[in-house]
Amino acid sequence: MKKKMSLRQKVYTSLKQDIISGKFKAGTRLTENFIADSLNVSRTPVREALQKLTQEKLLTAIPKAGYLVEDLSDSDIKDLFESRMQIERIAFQNAVGHITLDELKTLDDNLEKTKAAIKSKDNFKVTELDIEFHEIIYKAARSKTLFRVCKNLSDLTVKYRHRLNLVSGLSNESLKHHVTIYQAILAKDNMKISQALELHSQQAVLHLFDIMKKLRSDAFHQEDF
């Protein structure tokens, strides 16, 4: 039986989705009162959700002024995705020697679900399945430390990965990379895993730069002078 989501988890999930979707743009100031009123809940679950999102670096706490929606510079984004790729390379290659048949089946199922989500243009589902694909392999590495590091870096990229869904055709390209990684794991080909991860990361960063440039340009033109 599926466990019922707590109020704190509902508030956290709602806020996180609004941030990664761009509803709350970079630089937006959020307060406990504003969120509590808009969601019609008490301040306690809101405070806990805001603190958790701050730990995940999606928000920055401003003393006595609330929270600001976080954003990164191009160089920070490049550093984040490259660091994630380097750590994932270790985790994925470790997974080759430990992954089970059940986990391989789960990866295969994930690829099929991703195809369906792309076809139905369910961008949030595509992002969720992208995250799931990587986490299945993190767990298969059989290292608690690697899992925590990979998961933390993955969480930091969620907002940007969602924005990548705005690029026409990119979800299909990303799926192709996942298929290549899956096949390389089946073949126990560490070189192919490394090459696919590097291509995956480079493509994401290049497209993100284009997206961020457009978003910043749009924001500039919308400013009141």
Protein Blocks (a to p, Z undefined) as FASTA:
>chain_A
ZZdddfklmmmmmmmmmmmnomagghiacdfklmmmmnopafklmmmmmmmmmmnopacc
dehibpadddddfklmmmmmmmmmmmmmmmmmmmmmmpcfklmmmmmmmmmmmmmmmmno
paklmmmmmmmmmmmmmmmnopaklmmmmmmmmmmmmmmmmmmmmpghklmmmmmmmmmm
mmmmmnopaklmmmmmmmmmmmmmmmmmmmmmmmmmmmmmmpcZZ
